[in-house]
Amino acid sequence: MTDRPSWAPQGIDLTVPSVSRVYDYFLGGSHNFEVDREAARVALKAFPGIPKIGQANRAVMRRAVQFAVDRGIRQFLDIGSGIPTFGNVHEVAQAAAPGARVMYVDNDPVAVAHSKAVLADNPDAAIAAADLRDPRSILEHPETRRLLDLDQPIALMLVAVVHFLPDADRPAEIIATLRDALAPGSVMVITHATLLGPTPQAQRGVQEAYQRTTTPLLMRTAAELEPFFDGFDLVEPGIVPLPHWRPDSPVTEDDDTAALHGLAGVGLKA
Amino acid sequence: MTAGPAAADGGGDHGPDHDAYSNLRRFVTIWCRAIYSVTATSMTRGEFEAHLIPQAAVLREALRAERFDPRPAVGVGAALVDAHCTDPEALPSILGVIDAYLVLYCSPGDDLPADQARIRCSRLQHAVAVGFSQALRERTLAEQESLSRAALGAQAEAERALAASEAKFRAVFEGAAVGIGIADMDGNVVEINQAAARMFGGEAHIRRRNVRDWVHPENDPAIRGLNGELMRGERDGYHIEKAYMRADGSVLWANLQVTLLAEAAGPPQYQLALLEDITERRGLLQRLRHQATHDALTGLPNRALFFERLDQALDPDGTVTRIGLCYLDLDGFKTVNDSLGHAVGDRLLVDVAERLRECLTSPDQLVARIGGDEFVALYTDPPGLTAVTDLATRILDALARPVTLDGRDLRVHGSIGIVYGPVGSRGAADVLRSADITMYRAKELGGNRYEVADPDADARAITRHGLTNRLPEALERGEFFVEYQPLIGLENGAVLGAEALVRWGHPVHGVLGPDQFIPLAESTGQIVPLGRWVLEQAARQARTWQSEHPGAGRPPRVNVNLSPIQLHHRDLVAEVAGVLDETGLPPGSLCLEVTESALIGADEDALKPLRRIADLGVAIALDDFGTGYSNLSSLRWLPVSVLKLDRAFTRGMRRHPADPVDLKIVEGIVSLAHSLDLTVTVEGVETRAQAEHLRALGCDHGQGWYYARPGPPEALHRLSLADAG
C-alpha cells in the first residue's frame, strides 16, 4: 500500500471504541482492545450493572430463539450480532434444531472478520457486512439470499441494536422495510435499553460513554418501542424488562435489578 | 447458612450415598449462589448449578482420597473459566465457598483428621486457582489472538476494497481531461495528474513546488488574497481565471477552481485545484476583441474602444479626475481620395495613423480612428491644458511634413478641436460633440490649427454644423416624429382634424421644434425628403383615425405644412398623389398649408403645381395670413380654400374687453373670406375669451392651447372621443 496517496482515508480505525468489542468486555470476554476497555470502564463507572444487562440480554435472546424454534422456525436473521463469543444464536438454534440456518449481520468490520473465522466450518451460518440503516442491502445481500428463504417464516433478531438508531434515522421505517420482506408466521425479537429505575444520572453516564464510540446509545420506553411492532402481534407478556420475558424460572430477588434497564418484546407477523 | 453436617445428616432414613449426594448438592447450591452473579454465562441458574455438580464432585473426591492429589482441582478452575466465570471477582467467590463449605459438606468424616482436611482444602484451593488462572490466561490470549486476526483480516479487507476504489479513482484522476492538483494546507503540491503536468509543460515544473510560488505579472494582485481567505476558513473555495508561468516561460491561462478537502470530520487537510487550460480560448477571445476594437486599416483603436475608454474616464465613480481630448479632422483628405483613388487615400491614412501614434508620449494617451478621416486622441488626467495643446501641436507638426506616396508628395493638414476639463456630469457623446463643434471652428478659421472648446462657441456652432450635418442621418435613424394639434369647429366645439407638426428627438439636445431645424433643412434641401416623410406620416395617421371612427360625422382631416422649397420641387404633385394613393386617404381629408410669403409674387407657373394639387381635391390653406403684405385681391385667383389667421390678430382678444381694432380687422377678414368662399381658421387660441370672440366674429375653426396642445396621435383620439361623448 506504499503507493497509496497519503491523503486517502483509512479503512478501519482501531483507535475508536467499537460497540461490539465493548459489549464483549462487558460479557467478560477478551475480544477487545484497550480503547474499548477504556470506554467500557467509563460506562461501568457510571453504571456498574451493565454486565448484568448484557447477561440478561443474552439470556432473553436464548429464550426467544427457543420460542422461535418451538414455533417451527428454522431460519434466523440476527442484525447487529457483534463479536461472536458464546451462547450465540446459531449455537442455541442449531442445538435446539440441527440444520437451522443463521444469517448474521454487523457493520463493524472487525466483528465481521471475527465472525467469519468462527463460522468458517459452519455451512448453515454466515455473516454479512451491512448496516441496519440500509435494510435493503441486508435483504438483498447475496449471503442472505443464499442462506435464507424469505418465503418461509424467519426469526428477525434485533437484539441490543435498535437503541443505536436515533429517531433521525427513522428506525420505524427501517423495521417496516424488513417486516415487509418477512413471510407470515415470522417473528421479530427486539431488545432495547431503557430508562427505568432510580438512576437516571447513571444512565446518562452510560449514554455519554457511548457518545465516544461510533454509535451513541439511546434509551427508549416501552411505549416508544410499540410502533416498531407495527404489523406484528406482540406475544405475551408484551414489552417487558428483560428478566420478565418468559423466564425459565421465577424471577427472584437475587436477580440483579440492573437487568431491568433492558426491555424485550417479541412480535409475530400475521 | 446455619445447617451443619449434623442437621444435614440427621435424616436417618437415607443411606450414606444419598446423604453424601445431598450434601454435595447443598455445597453446589451455595457455590452457585456465590458465583452465578459474577459469571457471564448465558445458562440459567439451574443449568449453571447442574454444570457445577461434576466440578464439586471432583473436589470432593480429591478431598476424600486416600492418597491426596490436588491436581484434578486444576481442571475445576479451568472448567469454571469455560463456564464464563471470567470476572476477576469470580475467583475469590469460588475459593471462598470452597474454603468455608467444602470440608463441612464433603469431608469423609472421622477418616480424615480435621487439621488434615483443612490442609487438603487449602491445597485444593491453590490448585483451583492455578487452573483458573491458566485457563483464563489461555483464553485471554486465544481471544486476543483471534481478535487480532479478525482486526487484521478486516483491515486487509478494507485495504483491498480501498485499493479497488483507489484504482478506479486513480484511473479517473490520471485520465481526467482537466488538470487536477492537490496541495497541503501549507501550499506544497502533493499530487498532480497528467493533464495538469501537460498544461504546465512538465511534471518537474510543478511537483514539490508551493502554490504561492506561482506569481505571474498578468494576475490581479487581488487574487493572492483569495488563497489566504481559503486557508483561514473564510471561504469554501474560489473560482478564477489565473495566469501561470509554464516550464518554457510561456503563459498558461487556467480556469481555476480551488476547494478544501477534509476527511469525514475534522479540519481541512488539503486543497484541491481543478484547472482547465483556457490559454487558446483566451487568445482567441483577445484576437476577436482586438479585431472588434481596432481599425482594420490602421491598426489604431476604433470608435468602439475609444468610447469604451472615454466612458471609463468619464465615470464619476472612476479614478480619472480630468480629461483632454483632441478631435482631428484631416483637411484635404477628401480631395486626395477623390482625385487619386481610395487605395492612395488608404495608404495616406495608414501613414497618418503611424505619425499620430508617434505623437503619444505616455500610456495615459490614446489615439483612435473614429471615422473616415477623423481621429481622436484621449488624454486621461493631463497635468494641465498646456499638456493637451502640446499634444495637439505635436499632431499638427507631425502632419506638416508631406506624405510621399509613389513619388508624389501629398499634403494633408488637420483641424483639431480640443475639449479639456474635469470629469463631471458630461457624457461621452456630449464631450465628443463639443470637440466636433470646436474642430469645425478650427476649420472655419482656416484649418491647420487647433481650437479649444468653450460653451458659448459651442452653442453658436450647434445650429450651423451639428444639426445641419446630422439631418440626413437623423431622418434615416428615425429621430423625427410627428405631433398633432387638434382643429376645432368653433360653432360646436367638434374636433375636425389636426395639424401635423414635426419634431426632432435629438439624442443630445432633446426634442427640437420645427423652427429650430426647418430653416436648416430648407437651406440644405433636406426639407424635401423630410417634408415627404411628414406628409406620409400624417396621411397614414389620418387614414387610421378615419378607420377607427367610421361614420361619425365628417371624417377627421389632417393639415400638413408645405415649405416653399417643396413647392418648387418638381415631383411635388406626383408625391402628394402617390401618398394619397398609397394611404387611401380621401383627398378632401388632406389640407396642405402654404405660407403667405411663399405665394407672394408667385407667377402662374409657380402656382401650377399647387393648382394641380387643389384639383386632386386637396385643400390648400394660406398659412400665417396677415403677416405679409398680401394683395387681398390675389385671394380671388389663388388655389386656396382656407385662410389661417396669424395669432397676431387674436392677441388682443385674450380677455374682455377685447381690443376693438383687432375685432374690427378680424371681422373684416372673415367677411372677405366668406364672400370668397374661404373658411377661416384661427391659430393661437389660448383663452375662453378668445374662443368666444372668434366664434362671435364668425370664424370657422380654431386651434391653440385653449383646446389642446400638440401631442401624440392617441391624444386626438381621446379628445375626439370626449367630444363625441
Chai-1 contact restraints between the chains, C-beta under 6 A:
chainA,res_idxA,chainB,res_idxB,connection_type,confidence,min_distance_angstrom,max_distance_angstrom,comment,restraint_id
A,P5,B,E191,contact,1.0,0.0,6.0,A-B,restraint_1
A,W7,B,Y270,contact,1.0,0.0,6.0,A-B,restraint_2
A,P9,B,E263,contact,1.0,0.0,6.0,A-B,restraint_3
A,G11,B,A158,contact,1.0,0.0,6.0,A-B,restraint_4
A,G11,B,E159,contact,1.0,0.0,6.0,A-B,restraint_5
A,G11,B,L162,contact,1.0,0.0,6.0,A-B,restraint_6
A,I12,B,A154,contact,1.0,0.0,6.0,A-B,restraint_7
A,I12,B,Q155,contact,1.0,0.0,6.0,A-B,restraint_8
A,I12,B,A158,contact,1.0,0.0,6.0,A-B,restraint_9
A,L27,B,A40,contact,1.0,0.0,6.0,A-B,restraint_10
A,G28,B,A40,contact,1.0,0.0,6.0,A-B,restraint_11
A,G28,B,H84,contact,1.0,0.0,6.0,A-B,restraint_12
A,G28,B,T86,contact,1.0,0.0,6.0,A-B,restraint_13
A,G28,B,D87,contact,1.0,0.0,6.0,A-B,restraint_14
A,S30,B,T140,contact,1.0,0.0,6.0,A-B,restraint_15
A,S30,B,E143,contact,1.0,0.0,6.0,A-B,restraint_16
A,S30,B,Q144,contact,1.0,0.0,6.0,A-B,restraint_17
A,H31,B,E143,contact,1.0,0.0,6.0,A-B,restraint_18
A,H31,B,L147,contact,1.0,0.0,6.0,A-B,restraint_19
A,Q55,B,A40,contact,1.0,0.0,6.0,A-B,restraint_20
A,R58,B,S42,contact,1.0,0.0,6.0,A-B,restraint_21
A,A59,B,S42,contact,1.0,0.0,6.0,A-B,restraint_22
A,R62,B,S42,contact,1.0,0.0,6.0,A-B,restraint_23
A,G87,B,S42,contact,1.0,0.0,6.0,A-B,restraint_24
A,P109,B,A154,contact,1.0,0.0,6.0,A-B,restraint_25
A,P109,B,A158,contact,1.0,0.0,6.0,A-B,restraint_26
A,V110,B,A150,contact,1.0,0.0,6.0,A-B,restraint_27
A,V110,B,A151,contact,1.0,0.0,6.0,A-B,restraint_28
A,V110,B,A154,contact,1.0,0.0,6.0,A-B,restraint_29
A,A113,B,A150,contact,1.0,0.0,6.0,A-B,restraint_30
A,A113,B,G153,contact,1.0,0.0,6.0,A-B,restraint_31
A,A113,B,A154,contact,1.0,0.0,6.0,A-B,restraint_32
A,H114,B,A150,contact,1.0,0.0,6.0,A-B,restraint_33
A,D248,B,T44,contact,1.0,0.0,6.0,A-B,restraint_34
